[in-house]
Structure formats: C-alpha cells, structure tokens
Amino acid sequence: MSEEVGLKVSVLASGSTGNATYIETPKQKLLIDAGLSGKKIEGLMNSIGRTLKDVDKLLVTHEHSDHIKGVGVLARRYGLDVYANEKTWEQMAPKIGQVKTEQKHIFERETVQTFGDLDVQSFGVSHDATDPQFYEVHYAGRSFAIVTDTGYVSDRVKGIVENADGYLFECNHDTEMLRAGIYPWSLKQRILSDQGHLSNEDGANALMSVLGARTKRIYLGHLSQENNVKELAHLTVQRQMQAKDFGVDQDFLLLDTDPAQATELAVL
C-alpha cells in the first residue's frame, strides 16, 4: 500500500534542550529549527523513516541555542538552504560557523513565501530574542502552526493561526513549580514576563481562543525540564478545555512531545 499523500508533520524534538519540527508535502520537505546536534537530528529523522538527505530547506525561528545548535552543521553537511529574518541572521551567524552565501536566505517577519506546493506565513512573537518569528505552513487547504517561545499570544497572532488543522503550542512551565524551583529570581521573572514563555494555563487559554472545527491534532511543546512534567502539562490543558466543553480526544487529539523522541509522521 502506498503512503497517504498530504501535509505531514513530525515534532522531532521539543523542549528546553532542543527543538526541531519536520514538515512534508509531495513536493517539499522542510525542517523548522535545528536545536540539537546534526547526529541527533539525523537519528530522529531515521526514526520516522526519513533522512536529512531528503530535506530541502531549514527555517529558523530565532537565535537561541535550543533552536540553532545544529543549523551550521546541517547546512554544511547536507547543503541545506537556510531561511531566517535579517536580524536573526545577524545574531545567529557568529554562532553557527561558516555557511555559503548562496545557502543564506532572508525570510522577513509578517511575510509569506512559497516553496513548491507549500506556502509559509511568518509571524512575530513576544520573546527575548532579537526578532523572533514562527511559522504557519499551508498545503492544499490544510495548515499547521507553531506557536512557542512567546510570553503571550497577541490578537494579531491569534488571527493568523486560528482554525489550523494542527498546532505545536507552548506549555513551557507549571507556574507553581517555577516559583518554587531552583532558578534565580531574575530568571523566573524573565520566564514569567511577556517576553518569556507560556505556562500550561496560558497555553490552554490561548489554544481555546484559536482552535476551530478543522483542528484535529494539538501537540503540547517546549516543556521545561526543570519546571514542568509531561503528564502535568497534558492534564492541565485537558482539564481547562473540558471545563469549557471542548471535545478533547473526541473532536481533536491532545498529543505530547518529547525532547529526545519524535512523534509519528502524521497526515493532517
């Protein structure tokens, strides 16, 4: 039996230690972020029956190390074209080593670029990076949006990503775990700020304001290893949604991600 054709997604890794998402259509294969070593990303790709040799392009969201650790290696080893906005390139370039000029491409915030059969919309978020942006991909009437690394979700972002078929959405921390944890107060303040990260509760509230009748898969992502646990994030979001009569695991699936294990390659 031949593989089902469509917009396919695997969250290869998501968490405070490294992030990478694989997007596939019949004519395009993209990575969004490469925050792990090249060897680890290749292993994660192999676990879903794919290889980095097949990837066409790498899109970068911002310059923090858990999103760019493998960018330079993958660009050099596999000849990948790398896309980021101009300010992110300025910050990222010294950290990733030599990348050929012809492999460097600008993808500015609040723009759409078309790659073969795939349209990609970029949008800015509120995070303590130079010019952070995330992406919603569109193929044949289906869409997948990544919304992580943001202290809050603005009405503008909600309008862009509403009623997507799938989401990778941030549930970075449990607020009480963070407040009681070992981080210095200055770091706690940064995470809790409007330029920090979404808590489990904030992630749930934002999700409920954007998901729609088309939404079928929601991945909870970018969990802190120090200030969250997978089961707590899942339960918090599930309870908040069910309290508002959202059909969790009926109308849509609520799915976990992992910093070291890829989700299945799923068709949206």
N, C-alpha and C positions, 0 to 999 in steps of 0.2 A: 504494500500500500504506500502510495506517495505521501509526502508530508503535506499537511494542510497549509495553504497559502494565506498570507495575511500580514498584519502588523504583529510582530513577535517581540517579546520583551523577556529579558532575564536580568534581575538585580544580582550582579556578580558578587558584590560586596557592599555593605552599607554599615557605617558605624564611625565612631570617633577615631578609629585606627586606619581607615581606608575606605574609599568609595569608588565604584565603577558600575556602570549600567550598560548592557548590550541591547541594541535595537536592530531589528532586521525586517526588511521588506524583500519582495522578489528581486529588486534591483539595487538595494543599498544595505550595507552593514556598518553600523556606527557604534563607537564607544562614546559614552558621556562620562568624562573624568577617568583618571587612571591614578588612583591614590594608593596603589600597592606596587610592589616590585614587578618588573616585567615577568619574572618567572612565576610569581603567584597568579598574576592575571592570566597567563597562558594556561596554567593548571585549571583555573576556574572556567575558562573558555572550553577546555577539553572536557570538563565535567558535564557540559551541556551539549557535547557533540559538535563543537565548533573550534576554530583555530584563529589566532590573531592574523595569520597569513591572509585570511579572507576579509579582514576589516578594511573598509575604505577610508574612513575619516575618524578623527578623535576631536570631540568638542569639549572644551574646558569651561567650567563654571566660575572659578576664582582661584587665587594663587596659594591657598592654604595647602600645607603638605599632604593632608589626607585626601586631597583631590588631584595632586600633580606629581606625586612621588615617582610614578613610572612613565610620565609623559615623554621625557627626553629619550629614555631607553627604547620605548616603543617606536618613537619617530625614527630613530637611527636604525634599529634592528629590522623594522618592517616597512620602512619608507612611508609611514602614515602622514597624511596631511592633517595638520593641527589647526583648530579654529578657536579663537578667543577674542575678546574685545581688546582694543588698543591698550587701555590702562592695565588690564590683566597681563598682557604680553610684556609690558614694561617691568612689572613686578616678578613675573614668572621666569623670564629669560635667563637671569643670572643663576637661577636655582636648578635648571634642568639640563644645563650643558648645551653643546653645540647642536643646533637644528638648522638644516639647509634652508636658505631663504625661500626657495620655491615650495617648501613644505609649510611655511608660515602663512596663515590666512587670518584676516580680520572678520570677526562676526560681532557687530556692534549691538548694544542693548536696544530692545524695542524694535527689532527688525525681523524680517522673515527671509530665510534663504532656502532655495530649492536644491536638493541633491537627488537627481534622478527622479524616482517616483515618490520622494519623501519631502514634505515641507516642514521646516523647523522654525518655530517662533521663539525668539529670545525675550526675556523679561527680567527687569531688575528686581532684586530683593533687598531687604534691610539686614545687613550683616557687616561685621567689622573687617571687611576686606576692601580693596581699593575700588573695585567696580563690579561687584558680584552680580551674576545673572544666571538664570536657569532656563530650561527649555521645555516646550511642548512640541511633540512631533505629531504630524498628521499624515495619514495614508488612507486613501480610498474610503473617506468618511469616518475613519477611526482615529482616535487620538490618545496620547499618553503624556502625562505631565509630571515633571519632577519639581517638587517644592520642598527643599530642605535648606538648612543653613540660613535661617531668617528668624529675626526676633518677633516678627508679627507678619500677618498676611494682609496686605492692603486691599482696599476695594478694587483698585486697578488690577492687581494680580488675580483676585477672585474672578473678575470679569473675563480675563484671558483664559483661565483654566477651568471655568465652570463646565459641568456636564461632560467631562472627559470619560473615555471608556476605561481608562486605568490611571492610577496615581501612584507615585512614590512620594510619600508625605512624611515630614519630620515629626517624630515623637522622641526628642532628644533626652529628656530627663523627667524624673519624678521630682516635683518641687521640694517636697519634704526631704527626700534623700539628698538632694543637692544642698539644701540649707544646713542639714545635719552632718554633711560629709567633710572630707579632709581638705578640700580645696581652700586656698586662702580667700578671704572675703572679697578681695579685688577681682578674682577670677569668677567667684559666684555672682558678683554684681554684673560682670560682663555677660555671662551666660543668660542671666535673668533680664537683661536690658532689651530694648527694642532693636538692638543690633547684635543680639546673641542668637539663641536657639529656642525653638518652640518646645514647650513642655508637653507631656502626654495630654493634659487637659486642653491646652491651647490648640494642639494638633487636632484633637477631636472636634473642637468647636469650629475650627476653620474648615475641616473636611465637611462637616454638616452643612456649611454655607455654600459649598461648591458642587458636591456630587449631585448627579441627576439620574434620570431614567436610563441613560445609556451606561452609567457606571457599573462595571462588573468586577473589577479587581482593584483593591486598595492595599498597597504594600506600606507597612509602617517602618520607617527608616531612620538612619543616623542616630541610633540609640547610643547614649554614653555608656561606656563600660564601667564607669565609676558611680554613676548617678541614676541608673535605670536597670531594669531586667526585662527581658522579652515578655515574660508572662504578665508582668505588671502593666507594661505599656498596652499590650493587647486587651487585657481585662478592663483597663481604664477607658480606652476608646470604645470598646464594645458596650460597656455599661452606659456611658454617656449617650451613645447613639440609640441604644434600645430604650432608654428613658424618654427619648424624643420620638419613639416609634419608627426608627429607621430599621429596615429589614436586614440586619447583619446576618451573613451566611444564608440568606434567602434571596434577596434582591441582588446582593453583591457579596463577594468574598473579602474577608479581612485577613490579610496574609502577613506573616512575619518575615523579616530579612535577617541576615547574619553577616558579621564582619569577615567570615572565612569560608562560607558555603553559599554557592549560587542557588538562586531559586530556579525552578524548572523553566525551560524556554516555553512560554505560554503565548497562545494566539489570542489577541484581544477581539 
